[in-house]
């Protein structure tokens, strides 16, 4: 297992993070025509279709039956829970603030790795976690509008951050057996199935949604959906889960710039301050906070 980036893995990280950064503004654009659940279904229905076509052309093998429950758990965490919660959160929370909260994901990856992968947290690690949570709390307060007001929708984005951390940890053993595109396909297909509860709403919303909203969601499905997940699955297959997830903390800057260009969104000073504090905590955890599990 490598611990340093080679050129191909570094390129995969950069492209995946840029695509995911664009997703926060894309979700805001899509929410102008679709509800949060309907947006998630259309997005990953599109991603599923792209991956089905790829699977047919390449004659992709099916996963072993014994692995289906774990793949299903990965899909539930990284696709169903993450995206439904993020979409509902972004009905109120700005794209920039959502990206800052999601960037706290490495904190939860470190905690889960401590439990399931036998990694240990140092004093610096626990200090970083405390700092990061204080920053996330400030973001949550800053999104209330008109000063420091608690915004419950931000908690849904925090749930999404926990879910994506779980996805990284659950996915790791599977990527030792399946290729990145195989695993991405399986997890997206299984993660999309629970979203079918939103199908009646999607059928009702589709004829009335603007073309701009629909194009935004289709973009989300193909690029931040299928392409970015495949690229980051490759990263997970090459690097430890804790290192792979740590790259998420560089995402908010791109997400904020893209949101400003695409949807003319400017985050509040309190949100930016909270984000800066949270990212300091994340950086502390990822650089000085963990002792790897002994072999």
NORTA-V292985 format. One line per field, one symbol per residue. phi: phi as a letter, one per 20 degrees, with the letter a starting at -180 (. if undefined). A space follows every 50 residues. Layout:
BEGIN
phi: ???
END
This chain:
BEGIN
phi: .fdcfefffffffffffffffffffffgffffccfgfffffffefffffg fffffffelgfeffgfeggffffffffedffgfffffffffcfffffgff ffffggffffffffeddmfdeegffffffffffffffffgffefnmoecf dggfffffgffffffffffffgfffeddfgfffgfgffffffgffffefg ffffegfdffffffffffggffefeffffffffffffdcggffgfffffe fgffffffffffdldcffffffffffffffffffffececdgfff
END
